[in-house]
């Protein structure tokens, strides 16, 4: 992969070259294989420190980055910007990050409610910044772990038909996945009520539909997204029950999937709203595989950033 772009940060999928996506996926597959063989410790980040700076709640992403850092033999510090920190006293994002950088960490993993926050810090800090989700914008590591899950299940992304169903308008996961899937040769259909699809969604090079049945027809992969009520100014569906009746993936709709189709969900799941418990736990579901693959792909992100930083020092 000598022709891959140098990774100084991981800020999003939109500007990531296909060669770099391929490099990260291949490294993730290697880590996944080693982990499945029982290997627990790697030395890629020995004597390095990873700081997780989260301004929004998280369980999977934060824990996954923490586990990835520990597997790579790095020290890890979790910093939640809540009532116990100086953020409530008016300290700015840049000041908080600069203070943390003054303690000599080697990586900063940032989750923030404002789109562009990781890009801002990447221009202010000397260490690699990893976007763990910024507002409505992107969630690149989630798209990469989803891609790793698809490839290890289906063999290849190219030529697949992928349906993304749910709150597309407020989902950074949807955007990162759309960018990645398009780059890797998949055909993407997005589905949801009109109030949960972004304006001019066709500009993202996807097909749109308001019908779940139409969306899942011939789909190889079905990604279900939760409704992100916390990002909505007003309630944009009549009720949870009405949404589930029209857009929830349940046993009846799941029966319409073609053979071999897989069902994904980035979590957290709202069972009985966007997906039934039976489908979430059924034979087509690879939701727990996504969680497992999250550690491997985040190990790959950290390892590749470290390699390219060392390459820059030569």
VOFILUM-672803 format. One record per atom (N, C-alpha, C): atom name; residue number from 0; x, y, z. Coordinates in pm, whole numbers. Layout:
N
  atom  seq      xx      yy      zz
    CA  NUM       X       Y       Z
...
end
This chain:
314
  atom  seq      xx      yy      zz
     N    0      82    -121       0
    CA    0       0       0       0
     C    0      85     126       0
     N    1     197     123     -74
    CA    1     289     236     -73
     C    1     227     362    -131
     N    2     122     347    -216
    CA    2      63     462    -279
     C    2     -49     525    -196
     N    3     -80     467     -80
    CA    3    -187     521       3
     C    3    -146     655      62
     N    4    -245     744      78
    CA    4    -217     874     135
     C    4    -165     859     277
     N    5     -82     951     319
    CA    5     -33     951     456
     C    5    -146     992     549
     N    6    -169     914     651
    CA    6    -275     943     748
     C    6    -217    1026     863
     N    7    -252    1153     866
    CA    7    -212    1238     978
     C    7    -320    1241    1085
     N    8    -446    1231    1042
    CA    8    -562    1226    1130
     C    8    -664    1133    1065
     N    9    -771    1100    1136
    CA    9    -887    1037    1074
     C    9   -1007    1123    1108
     N   10   -1043    1209    1012
    CA   10   -1148    1309    1035
     C   10   -1280    1273     969
     N   11   -1274    1193     863
    CA   11   -1396    1156     792
     C   11   -1365    1062     678
     N   12   -1471    1007     620
    CA   12   -1457     918     505
     C   12   -1461     995     374
     N   13   -1531    1107     371
    CA   13   -1552    1181     246
     C   13   -1421    1212     176
     N   14   -1318    1251     250
    CA   14   -1190    1290     190
     C   14   -1085    1179     195
     N   15   -1126    1059     234
    CA   15   -1033     948     244
     C   15   -1024     875     110
     N   16    -902     850      65
    CA   16    -884     781     -62
     C   16    -917     633     -48
     N   17    -959     573    -160
    CA   17    -994     430    -159
     C   17    -875     347    -112
     N   18    -754     384    -152
    CA   18    -636     308    -111
     C   18    -619     309      40
     N   19    -652     419     105
    CA   19    -641     427     250
     C   19    -752     347     318
     N   20    -872     350     261
    CA   20    -980     266     314
     C   20    -940     120     306
     N   21    -883      81     190
    CA   21    -840     -57     171
     C   21    -731     -95     271
     N   22    -638      -5     294
    CA   22    -530     -31     390
     C   22    -586     -54     529
     N   23    -680      32     572
    CA   23    -737      20     706
     C   23    -819    -109     720
     N   24    -894    -144     616
    CA   24    -973    -268     622
     C   24    -884    -391     626
     N   25    -779    -390     545
    CA   25    -688    -505     545
     C   25    -616    -519     679
     N   26    -576    -407     737
    CA   26    -512    -413     868
     C   26    -612    -460     974
     N   27    -735    -412     962
    CA   27    -839    -456    1054
     C   27    -864    -606    1045
     N   28    -862    -660     923
    CA   28    -881    -804     905
     C   28    -768    -882     971
     N   29    -648    -831     962
    CA   29    -534    -899    1023
     C   29    -546    -899    1176
     N   30    -581    -784    1233
    CA   30    -601    -778    1377
     C   30    -716    -869    1419
     N   31    -823    -869    1342
    CA   31    -939    -954    1372
     C   31    -897   -1101    1376
     N   32    -819   -1142    1277
    CA   32    -772   -1281    1271
     C   32    -687   -1315    1392
     N   33    -595   -1225    1427
    CA   33    -508   -1249    1542
     C   33    -588   -1257    1673
     N   34    -687   -1167    1686
    CA   34    -769   -1167    1807
     C   34    -850   -1297    1817
     N   35    -902   -1342    1704
    CA   35    -981   -1466    1704
     C   35    -896   -1588    1738
     N   36    -766   -1578    1713
    CA   36    -674   -1687    1748
     C   36    -631   -1682    1894
     N   37    -680   -1580    1965
    CA   37    -653   -1572    2108
     C   37    -544   -1475    2147
     N   38    -485   -1405    2051
    CA   38    -381   -1308    2085
     C   38    -446   -1188    2153
     N   39    -393   -1148    2266
    CA   39    -454   -1041    2344
     C   39    -369    -914    2348
     N   40    -240    -926    2321
    CA   40    -152    -811    2338
     C   40     -63    -793    2216
     N   41     -55    -668    2170
    CA   41      31    -628    2059
     C   41     116    -512    2109
     N   42     226    -484    2043
    CA   42     320    -384    2096
     C   42     326    -257    2011
     N   43     230    -241    1920
    CA   43     235    -129    1824
     C   43     239       8    1891
     N   44     172      22    2007
    CA   44     164     153    2072
     C   44     226     152    2212
     N   45     325      67    2231
    CA   45     392      63    2361
     C   45     452     201    2393
     N   46     432     247    2514
    CA   46     479     378    2563
     C   46     406     494    2494
     N   47     290     468    2438
    CA   47     206     573    2381
     C   47      82     589    2470
     N   48      20     707    2461
    CA   48    -100     736    2540
     C   48    -211     785    2449
     N   49    -329     726    2462
    CA   49    -447     764    2385
     C   49    -547     829    2480
     N   50    -590     951    2446
    CA   50    -691    1021    2525
     C   50    -824    1018    2451
     N   51    -928     970    2518
    CA   51   -1064     976    2465
     C   51   -1133    1098    2527
     N   52   -1161    1199    2443
    CA   52   -1227    1321    2489
     C   52   -1369    1321    2433
     N   53   -1468    1292    2517
    CA   53   -1605    1275    2471
     C   53   -1696    1382    2533
     N   54   -1758    1461    2445
    CA   54   -1853    1563    2487
     C   54   -1997    1514    2474
     N   55   -2015    1391    2427
    CA   55   -2146    1330    2416
     C   55   -2141    1190    2476
     N   56   -2255    1139    2524
    CA   56   -2256    1004    2580
     C   56   -2215     900    2477
     N   57   -2150     797    2524
    CA   57   -2108     687    2436
     C   57   -2078     565    2521
     N   58   -2110     451    2469
    CA   58   -2068     327    2535
     C   58   -1983     246    2438
     N   59   -2039     209    2322
    CA   59   -1966     124    2228
     C   59   -1840     190    2176
     N   60   -1851     311    2124
    CA   60   -1736     376    2060
     C   60   -1625     401    2160
     N   61   -1658     459    2275
    CA   61   -1555     490    2374
     C   61   -1490     363    2426
     N   62   -1571     264    2461
    CA   62   -1516     138    2514
     C   62   -1433      66    2409
     N   63   -1477      76    2283
    CA   63   -1405      10    2175
     C   63   -1269      73    2152
     N   64   -1261     206    2153
    CA   64   -1132     273    2141
     C   64   -1043     243    2262
     N   65   -1104     237    2380
    CA   65   -1027     204    2500
     C   65    -969      63    2490
     N   66   -1052     -32    2447
    CA   66   -1005    -169    2432
     C   66    -898    -178    2325
     N   67    -917    -106    2213
    CA   67    -818    -108    2105
     C   67    -683     -56    2153
     N   68    -684      54    2229
    CA   68    -560     109    2281
     C   68    -491      11    2375
     N   69    -567     -53    2462
    CA   69    -508    -148    2557
     C   69    -453    -271    2485
     N   70    -522    -318    2382
    CA   70    -471    -431    2305
     C   70    -338    -397    2239
     N   71    -320    -269    2201
    CA   71    -197    -226    2136
     C   71     -91    -183    2237
     N   72    -117    -207    2365
    CA   72     -21    -182    2473
     C   72      -2     -34    2503
     N   73    -103      47    2472
    CA   73     -96     190    2504
     C   73    -164     218    2637
     N   74    -125     329    2699
    CA   74    -202     381    2812
     C   74    -324     452    2757
     N   75    -432     453    2835
    CA   75    -557     513    2787
     C   75    -619     596    2897
     N   76    -664     716    2861
    CA   76    -732     805    2955
     C   76    -867     843    2895
     N   77    -973     823    2972
    CA   77   -1107     864    2930
     C   77   -1142     995    2998
     N   78   -1179    1095    2917
    CA   78   -1209    1228    2968
     C   78   -1349    1263    2919
     N   79   -1447    1254    3009
    CA   79   -1585    1289    2975
     C   79   -1610    1434    3012
     N   80   -1647    1514    2915
    CA   80   -1670    1656    2939
     C   80   -1808    1676    2999
     N   81   -1818    1658    3131
    CA   81   -1947    1669    3199
     C   81   -1935    1767    3316
     N   82   -2025    1755    3410
    CA   82   -2030    1851    3521
     C   82   -1907    1845    3611
     N   83   -1826    1740    3596
    CA   83   -1707    1728    3681
     C   83   -1584    1792    3619
     N   84   -1598    1853    3501
    CA   84   -1484    1910    3432
     C   84   -1496    2062    3420
     N   85   -1388    2125    3372
    CA   85   -1385    2271    3359
     C   85   -1469    2323    3243
     N   86   -1524    2232    3163
    CA   86   -1610    2276    3052
     C   86   -1729    2355    3106
     N   87   -1784    2311    3219
    CA   87   -1900    2381    3275
     C   87   -1863    2520    3326
     N   88   -1734    2547    3341
    CA   88   -1690    2679    3386
     C   88   -1661    2773    3270
     N   89   -1690    2726    3148
    CA   89   -1674    2812    3032
     C   89   -1549    2786    2951
     N   90   -1473    2682    2985
    CA   90   -1351    2653    2910
     C   90   -1387    2608    2768
     N   91   -1316    2660    2669
    CA   91   -1347    2629    2530
     C   91   -1292    2492    2491
     N   92   -1343    2442    2380
    CA   92   -1294    2314    2327
     C   92   -1145    2321    2299
     N   93   -1099    2430    2238
    CA   93    -958    2442    2204
     C   93    -872    2447    2330
     N   94    -916    2522    2430
    CA   94    -840    2529    2555
     C   94    -834    2393    2623
     N   95    -948    2323    2625
    CA   95    -950    2190    2686
     C   95    -852    2097    2615
     N   96    -856    2098    2482
    CA   96    -767    2010    2404
     C   96    -620    2050    2422
     N   97    -592    2180    2425
    CA   97    -455    2226    2443
     C   97    -399    2185    2580
     N   98    -485    2193    2682
    CA   98    -442    2152    2816
     C   98    -410    2004    2818
     N   99    -494    1925    2754
    CA   99    -468    1781    2746
     C   99    -340    1753    2668
     N  100    -319    1827    2559
    CA  100    -198    1806    2478
     C  100     -73    1840    2558
     N  101     -85    1937    2648
    CA  101      30    1976    2730
     C  101      73    1864    2825
     N  102     -12    1765    2843
    CA  102      22    1649    2926
     C  102      91    1539    2844
     N  103     118    1568    2716
    CA  103     196    1481    2626
     C  103     130    1348    2591
     N  104       0    1350    2553
    CA  104     -57    1228    2496
     C  104      -9    1213    2352
     N  105     -38    1100    2291
    CA  105       6    1074    2154
     C  105    -109    1074    2053
     N  106    -231    1054    2101
    CA  106    -349    1054    2014
     C  106    -465    1116    2091
     N  107    -554    1184    2017
    CA  107    -676    1236    2076
     C  107    -795    1182    1997
     N  108    -882    1110    2066
    CA  108   -1007    1060    2007
     C  108   -1118    1151    2055
     N  109   -1187    1218    1963
    CA  109   -1284    1322    1999
     C  109   -1424    1288    1952
     N  110   -1520    1296    2044
    CA  110   -1662    1298    2007
     C  110   -1720    1430    2053
     N  111   -1789    1497    1960
    CA  111   -1840    1630    1991
     C  111   -1972    1653    1917
     N  112   -2059    1731    1976
    CA  112   -2190    1757    1917
     C  112   -2189    1852    1801
     N  113   -2078    1922    1778
    CA  113   -2071    2020    1669
     C  113   -1996    1963    1550
     N  114   -2058    1971    1434
    CA  114   -1991    1927    1311
     C  114   -1866    2012    1289
     N  115   -1756    1947    1255
    CA  115   -1632    2019    1227
     C  115   -1539    2034    1346
     N  116   -1581    1991    1465
    CA  116   -1495    2004    1583
     C  116   -1363    1929    1568
     N  117   -1362    1804    1517
    CA  117   -1233    1736    1498
     C  117   -1144    1806    1397
     N  118   -1204    1858    1290
    CA  118   -1125    1930    1189
     C  118   -1060    2054    1250
     N  119   -1134    2122    1337
    CA  119   -1080    2240    1404
     C  119    -959    2202    1490
     N  120    -972    2098    1571
    CA  120    -862    2059    1659
     C  120    -742    2006    1580
     N  121    -767    1944    1466
    CA  121    -655    1893    1386
     C  121    -564    2004    1338
     N  122    -619    2126    1329
    CA  122    -539    2241    1288
     C  122    -471    2310    1405
     N  123    -511    2275    1526
    CA  123    -457    2341    1645
     C  123    -360    2253    1724
     N  124    -366    2121    1703
    CA  124    -286    2029    1783
     C  124    -177    1966    1697
     N  125     -73    1919    1763
    CA  125      39    1853    1694
     C  125      25    1701    1692
     N  126     -78    1648    1757
    CA  126     -97    1504    1763
     C  126    -212    1462    1673
     N  127    -217    1334    1633
    CA  127    -328    1288    1548
     C  127    -462    1298    1621
     N  128    -562    1346    1547
    CA  128    -699    1358    1598
     C  128    -785    1255    1524
     N  129    -863    1181    1600
    CA  129    -953    1081    1542
     C  129   -1096    1122    1573
     N  130   -1177    1133    1469
    CA  130   -1316    1172    1483
     C  130   -1399    1052    1528
     N  131   -1453    1059    1649
    CA  131   -1540     954    1701
     C  131   -1687     994    1691
     N  132   -1716    1088    1601
    CA  132   -1852    1136    1579
     C  132   -1862    1284    1606
     N  133   -1901    1362    1503
    CA  133   -1915    1507    1520
     C  133   -2050    1553    1463
     N  134   -2141    1584    1555
    CA  134   -2271    1635    1516
     C  134   -2342    1546    1416
     N  135   -2401    1610    1312
    CA  135   -2467    1536    1204
     C  135   -2366    1492    1098
     N  136   -2239    1526    1115
    CA  136   -2144    1521    1006
     C  136   -2096    1380     972
     N  137   -2001    1324    1049
    CA  137   -1944    1194    1016
     C  137   -1912    1111    1141
     N  138   -1898     983    1117
    CA  138   -1852     887    1218
     C  138   -1768     783    1143
     N  139   -1644     820    1107
    CA  139   -1566     736    1015
     C  139   -1532     598    1067
     N  140   -1500     585    1196
    CA  140   -1463     452    1244
     C  140   -1582     356    1242
     N  141   -1704     409    1258
    CA  141   -1823     324    1249
     C  141   -1840     272    1106
     N  142   -1821     359    1008
    CA  142   -1833     315     869
     C  142   -1727     211     835
     N  143   -1608     228     887
    CA  143   -1501     131     861
     C  143   -1530      -4     927
     N  144   -1582      -4    1049
    CA  144   -1614    -132    1112
     C  144   -1733    -198    1043
     N  145   -1827    -116     994
    CA  145   -1937    -172     917
     C  145   -1887    -236     788
     N  146   -1793    -168     722
    CA  146   -1735    -223     599
     C  146   -1660    -352     627
     N  147   -1586    -356     738
    CA  147   -1515    -479     775
     C  147   -1615    -592     800
     N  148   -1726    -561     863
    CA  148   -1830    -662     888
     C  148   -1889    -713     757
     N  149   -1917    -622     665
    CA  149   -1973    -663     536
     C  149   -1874    -750     461
     N  150   -1748    -709     455
    CA  150   -1649    -785     378
     C  150   -1624    -923     439
     N  151   -1618    -932     569
    CA  151   -1591   -1062     630
     C  151   -1712   -1154     622
     N  152   -1830   -1096     597
    CA  152   -1952   -1176     585
     C  152   -1985   -1208     440
     N  153   -1973   -1106     355
    CA  153   -2016   -1120     215
     C  153   -1900   -1138     117
     N  154   -1778   -1114     161
    CA  154   -1662   -1133      75
     C  154   -1611   -1007      10
     N  155   -1703    -920     -37
    CA  155   -1664    -797    -104
     C  155   -1779    -698     -95
     N  156   -1747    -569     -97
    CA  156   -1849    -464     -98
     C  156   -1893    -432    -241
     N  157   -1800    -442    -334
    CA  157   -1829    -404    -472
     C  157   -1946    -485    -527
     N  158   -2043    -413    -585
    CA  158   -2157    -476    -648
     C  158   -2273    -507    -555
     N  159   -2255    -490    -425
    CA  159   -2363    -518    -331
     C  159   -2470    -408    -334
     N  160   -2592    -448    -298
    CA  160   -2702    -353    -280
     C  160   -2726    -337    -131
     N  161   -2715    -212     -85
    CA  161   -2725    -183      58
     C  161   -2842     -89      82
     N  162   -2929    -127     175
    CA  162   -3041     -41     215
     C  162   -3013      15     354
     N  163   -3024     147     368
    CA  163   -3009     213     499
     C  163   -3145     270     535
     N  164   -3202     225     647
    CA  164   -3339     258     683
     C  164   -3342     327     819
     N  165   -3410     442     826
    CA  165   -3424     509     954
     C  165   -3406     659     945
     N  166   -3348     715    1048
    CA  166   -3330     860    1060
     C  166   -3203     902     985
     N  167   -3214     913     856
    CA  167   -3098     949     773
     C  167   -3059    1094     796
     N  168   -3157    1181     816
    CA  168   -3131    1325     824
     C  168   -3038    1362     938
     N  169   -3048    1292    1051
    CA  169   -2970    1329    1169
     C  169   -2855    1234    1196
     N  170   -2823    1145    1101
    CA  170   -2729    1037    1128
     C  170   -2593    1060    1064
     N  171   -2491    1077    1147
    CA  171   -2353    1083    1097
     C  171   -2308     946    1051
     N  172   -2364     840    1110
    CA  172   -2331     704    1067
     C  172   -2375     683     923
     N  173   -2496     731     889
    CA  173   -2545     715     752
     C  173   -2453     786     653
     N  174   -2411     908     685
    CA  174   -2327     983     592
     C  174   -2193     913     568
     N  175   -2128     872     674
    CA  175   -1999     805     657
     C  175   -2014     674     581
     N  176   -2120     600     609
    CA  176   -2142     475     537
     C  176   -2171     500     390
     N  177   -2250     601     361
    CA  177   -2281     632     220
     C  177   -2153     668     145
     N  178   -2069     753     204
    CA  178   -1943     788     138
     C  178   -1859     664     111
     N  179   -1845     578     214
    CA  179   -1759     461     200
     C  179   -1816     362      99
     N  180   -1944     332     111
    CA  180   -2005     233      22
     C  180   -1999     276    -123
     N  181   -2022     404    -148
    CA  181   -2010     454    -285
     C  181   -1867     440    -337
     N  182   -1770     475    -254
    CA  182   -1630     465    -296
     C  182   -1591     321    -327
     N  183   -1650     226    -255
    CA  183   -1612      85    -269
     C  183   -1701       8    -366
     N  184   -1791      78    -436
    CA  184   -1864      16    -546
     C  184   -1998     -45    -514
     N  185   -2056     -13    -400
    CA  185   -2190     -63    -367
     C  185   -2296      33    -421
     N  186   -2419     -15    -429
    CA  186   -2535      67    -463
     C  186   -2617      88    -337
     N  187   -2646     214    -303
    CA  187   -2708     246    -175
     C  187   -2848     302    -195
     N  188   -2943     247    -119
    CA  188   -3080     300    -112
     C  188   -3106     345      30
     N  189   -3160     467      46
    CA  189   -3197     515     179
     C  189   -3348     520     188
     N  190   -3398     490     308
    CA  190   -3542     481     328
     C  190   -3580     537     463
     N  191   -3691     609     467
    CA  191   -3744     663     591
     C  191   -3861     752     558
     N  192   -3932     801     659
    CA  192   -4037     898     632
     C  192   -3977    1027     578
     N  193   -4053    1106     503
    CA  193   -3998    1229     445
     C  193   -3932    1321     546
     N  194   -3984    1324     669
    CA  194   -3929    1414     771
     C  194   -3792    1369     821
     N  195   -3754    1243     792
    CA  195   -3627    1191     839
     C  195   -3526    1166     727
     N  196   -3559    1217     607
    CA  196   -3463    1215     497
     C  196   -3414    1357     474
     N  197   -3284    1377     454
    CA  197   -3233    1514     436
     C  197   -3277    1572     303
     N  198   -3286    1705     293
    CA  198   -3319    1767     165
     C  198   -3210    1734      62
     N  199   -3253    1716     -63
    CA  199   -3159    1691    -173
     C  199   -3071    1569    -144
     N  200   -3132    1465     -87
    CA  200   -3054    1346     -49
     C  200   -2988    1282    -170
     N  201   -3045    1304    -290
    CA  201   -2987    1248    -411
     C  201   -2846    1296    -438
     N  202   -2809    1410    -381
    CA  202   -2673    1461    -399
     C  202   -2569    1368    -337
     N  203   -2614    1283    -245
    CA  203   -2523    1186    -184
     C  203   -2504    1062    -271
     N  204   -2562    1065    -391
    CA  204   -2550     954    -488
     C  204   -2614     826    -434
     N  205   -2736     843    -384
    CA  205   -2813     730    -335
     C  205   -2952     734    -399
     N  206   -3018     620    -395
    CA  206   -3158     614    -434
     C  206   -3241     631    -308
     N  207   -3354     702    -316
    CA  207   -3438     722    -198
     C  207   -3577     662    -221
     N  208   -3634     614    -113
    CA  208   -3768     560    -117
     C  208   -3832     577      20
     N  209   -3964     583      24
    CA  209   -4038     589     150
     C  209   -4095     453     186
     N  210   -4066     351     107
    CA  210   -4122     218     126
     C  210   -4014     121     172
     N  211   -4033      61     289
    CA  211   -3938     -38     338
     C  211   -3933    -158     244
     N  212   -4049    -200     196
    CA  212   -4053    -315     105
     C  212   -3970    -289     -19
     N  213   -3980    -170     -73
    CA  213   -3900    -135    -191
     C  213   -3751    -127    -157
     N  214   -3719     -76     -40
    CA  214   -3579     -59       0
     C  214   -3509    -193      16
     N  215   -3577    -291      75
    CA  215   -3511    -418     106
     C  215   -3519    -518      -9
     N  216   -3596    -485    -112
    CA  216   -3606    -575    -226
     C  216   -3467    -594    -289
     N  217   -3422    -715    -296
    CA  217   -3291    -750    -354
     C  217   -3173    -696    -274
     N  218   -3196    -643    -152
    CA  218   -3084    -590     -72
     C  218   -2997    -704     -20
     N  219   -2866    -685     -31
    CA  219   -2771    -779      29
     C  219   -2742    -745     174
     N  220   -2752    -615     205
    CA  220   -2723    -564     339
     C  220   -2834    -465     376
     N  221   -2887    -479     497
    CA  221   -2986    -384     548
     C  221   -2932    -324     676
     N  222   -2909    -192     674
    CA  222   -2863    -119     792
     C  222   -2981     -46     853
     N  223   -3008     -74     979
    CA  223   -3116      -8    1050
     C  223   -3058      98    1142
     N  224   -3117     218    1140
    CA  224   -3073     328    1225
     C  224   -3183     366    1323
     N  225   -3145     405    1442
    CA  225   -3243     452    1539
     C  225   -3285     595    1507
     N  226   -3398     635    1561
    CA  226   -3442     775    1551
     C  226   -3369     855    1657
     N  227   -3299     959    1615
    CA  227   -3215    1036    1707
     C  227   -3294    1155    1761
     N  228   -3382    1125    1857
    CA  228   -3468    1229    1913
     C  228   -3386    1342    1974
     N  229   -3267    1311    2026
    CA  229   -3186    1413    2092
     C  229   -3133    1518    1995
     N  230   -3137    1490    1865
    CA  230   -3087    1585    1765
     C  230   -3200    1658    1691
     N  231   -3323    1634    1732
    CA  231   -3438    1694    1665
     C  231   -3491    1812    1746
     N  232   -3522    1921    1676
    CA  232   -3580    2037    1743
     C  232   -3728    2015    1775
     N  233   -3797    1943    1688
    CA  233   -3937    1910    1709
     C  233   -3957    1762    1677
     N  234   -4061    1703    1731
    CA  234   -4089    1562    1705
     C  234   -4126    1546    1559
     N  235   -4059    1456    1489
    CA  235   -4074    1447    1344
     C  235   -4143    1318    1299
     N  236   -4199    1244    1394
    CA  236   -4285    1130    1362
     C  236   -4406    1136    1455
     N  237   -4521    1085    1411
    CA  237   -4641    1092    1496
     C  237   -4623    1021    1630
     N  238   -4565     901    1627
    CA  238   -4543     824    1749
     C  238   -4448     710    1719
     N  239   -4389     654    1824
    CA  239   -4301     538    1806
     C  239   -4377     420    1747
     N  240   -4501     402    1793
    CA  240   -4581     290    1744
     C  240   -4610     304    1596
     N  241   -4641     425    1552
    CA  241   -4670     448    1410
     C  241   -4544     426    1326
     N  242   -4430     472    1377
    CA  242   -4305     451    1303
     C  242   -4276     302    1291
     N  243   -4293     229    1399
    CA  243   -4265      86    1397
     C  243   -4356      14    1298
     N  244   -4482      55    1293
    CA  244   -4576      -8    1201
     C  244   -4535      11    1056
     N  245   -4483     129    1023
    CA  245   -4452     160     883
     C  245   -4306     133     846
     N  246   -4214     151     940
    CA  246   -4071     146     905
     C  246   -3989      49     989
     N  247   -4047      -7    1093
    CA  247   -3973    -101    1176
     C  247   -3947    -231    1102
     N  248   -3829    -288    1125
    CA  248   -3796    -418    1065
     C  248   -3838    -526    1163
     N  249   -3944    -598    1125
    CA  249   -3997    -704    1210
     C  249   -3995    -837    1135
     N  250   -4053    -939    1196
    CA  250   -4049   -1071    1133
     C  250   -4115   -1071     996
     N  251   -4224    -997     981
    CA  251   -4295    -996     853
     C  251   -4210    -935     742
     N  252   -4149    -820     772
    CA  252   -4067    -756     669
     C  252   -3937    -833     647
     N  253   -3881    -889     753
    CA  253   -3756    -963     741
     C  253   -3773   -1087     652
     N  254   -3893   -1143     650
    CA  254   -3917   -1260     564
     C  254   -3904   -1227     416
     N  255   -3914   -1098     383
    CA  255   -3903   -1056     243
     C  255   -3758   -1043     197
     N  256   -3663   -1053     289
    CA  256   -3522   -1042     252
     C  256   -3481   -1163     168
     N  257   -3392   -1139      73
    CA  257   -3344   -1251      -6
     C  257   -3245   -1334      75
     N  258   -3222   -1456      31
    CA  258   -3133   -1544     103
     C  258   -2994   -1487     115
     N  259   -2936   -1497     234
    CA  259   -2800   -1449     256
     C  259   -2790   -1303     294
     N  260   -2902   -1231     294
    CA  260   -2897   -1090     333
     C  260   -2863   -1078     480
     N  261   -2788    -974     516
    CA  261   -2751    -952     655
     C  261   -2815    -824     708
     N  262   -2837    -822     838
    CA  262   -2901    -708     905
     C  262   -2801    -647    1002
     N  263   -2785    -514     993
    CA  263   -2688    -443    1074
     C  263   -2756    -330    1152
     N  264   -2692    -289    1260
    CA  264   -2740    -176    1341
     C  264   -2621    -122    1418
     N  265   -2592       9    1410
    CA  265   -2475      62    1481
     C  265   -2494      74    1632
     N  266   -2619      64    1678
    CA  266   -2647      80    1819
     C  266   -2643     227    1863
     N  267   -2702     258    1976
    CA  267   -2783     167    2056
     C  267   -2918     139    1989
     N  268   -2969      18    2009
    CA  268   -3096     -21    1949
     C  268   -3213      21    2036
     N  269   -3321      63    1970
    CA  269   -3449      82    2038
     C  269   -3540     -31    1992
     N  270   -3537    -140    2064
    CA  270   -3616    -257    2026
     C  270   -3765    -222    2031
     N  271   -3836    -262    1928
    CA  271   -3977    -231    1921
     C  271   -4006     -95    1862
     N  272   -3902     -23    1820
    CA  272   -3921     105    1750
     C  272   -3872      93    1607
     N  273   -3741      67    1589
    CA  273   -3689      50    1453
     C  273   -3660     -96    1418
     N  274   -3658    -183    1519
    CA  274   -3627    -323    1494
     C  274   -3690    -408    1605
     N  275   -3739    -526    1567
    CA  275   -3798    -615    1667
     C  275   -3689    -696    1736
     N  276   -3712    -740    1858
    CA  276   -3612    -823    1926
     C  276   -3581    -951    1849
     N  277   -3682   -1009    1786
    CA  277   -3661   -1133    1712
     C  277   -3566   -1114    1594
     N  278   -3580   -1002    1525
    CA  278   -3493    -974    1411
     C  278   -3353    -936    1458
     N  279   -3346    -855    1564
    CA  279   -3216    -812    1617
     C  279   -3133    -931    1661
     N  280   -3198   -1033    1713
    CA  280   -3127   -1151    1764
     C  280   -3134   -1270    1668
     N  281   -3185   -1248    1547
    CA  281   -3209   -1357    1454
     C  281   -3086   -1399    1376
     N  282   -3105   -1498    1290
    CA  282   -2993   -1558    1218
     C  282   -2932   -1466    1114
     N  283   -3009   -1365    1067
    CA  283   -2955   -1272     967
     C  283   -2876   -1158    1030
     N  284   -2887   -1145    1162
    CA  284   -2825   -1032    1231
     C  284   -2675   -1051    1247
     N  285   -2600    -945    1217
    CA  285   -2455    -943    1242
     C  285   -2420    -828    1337
     N  286   -2516    -790    1419
    CA  286   -2501    -672    1505
     C  286   -2389    -693    1607
     N  287   -2381    -811    1667
    CA  287   -2273    -836    1762
     C  287   -2138    -847    1691
     N  288   -2140    -896    1567
    CA  288   -2016    -898    1487
     C  288   -1963    -756    1468
     N  289   -2054    -660    1449
    CA  289   -2011    -521    1434
     C  289   -1936    -474    1558
     N  290   -1988    -510    1676
    CA  290   -1923    -469    1800
     C  290   -1783    -530    1809
     N  291   -1773    -658    1778
    CA  291   -1643    -726    1780
     C  291   -1546    -661    1682
     N  292   -1594    -634    1561
    CA  292   -1508    -576    1458
     C  292   -1469    -432    1489
     N  293   -1545    -367    1577
    CA  293   -1510    -231    1616
     C  293   -1375    -223    1683
     N  294   -1341    -321    1765
    CA  294   -1210    -321    1831
     C  294   -1099    -338    1727
     N  295   -1116    -434    1635
    CA  295   -1013    -461    1534
     C  295    -989    -340    1444
     N  296   -1096    -275    1400
    CA  296   -1077    -163    1307
     C  296   -1019     -41    1379
     N  297   -1052     -23    1506
    CA  297    -994      90    1579
     C  297    -849      63    1616
     N  298    -813     -62    1633
    CA  298    -672     -97    1644
     C  298    -600     -61    1514
     N  299    -663     -91    1401
    CA  299    -603     -60    1271
     C  299    -584      89    1252
     N  300    -682     168    1293
    CA  300    -672     314    1280
     C  300    -554     367    1361
     N  301    -545     326    1486
    CA  301    -436     373    1572
     C  301    -301     326    1519
     N  302    -292     200    1477
    CA  302    -164     146    1429
     C  302    -119     217    1302
     N  303    -211     242    1209
    CA  303    -174     308    1083
     C  303    -135     454    1107
     N  304    -204     522    1196
    CA  304    -166     660    1229
     C  304     -27     664    1292
     N  305       2     569    1379
    CA  305     134     563    1442
     C  305     242     535    1339
     N  306     217     442    1247
    CA  306     315     412    1142
     C  306     344     535    1057
     N  307     240     606    1018
    CA  307     260     721     930
     C  307     324     838    1004
     N  308     298     850    1134
    CA  308     365     954    1211
     C  308     514     923    1223
     N  309     547     798    1245
    CA  309     687     759    1251
     C  309     755     776    1116
     N  310     682     750    1008
    CA  310     737     770     873
     C  310     770     917     850
     N  311     687    1005     910
    CA  311     712    1148     894
     C  311     831    1197     973
     N  312     873    1119    1075
    CA  312     986    1160    1158
     C  312    1120    1124    1095
     N  313    1115    1033     998
    CA  313    1240     985     937
     C  313    1303    1096     854
end
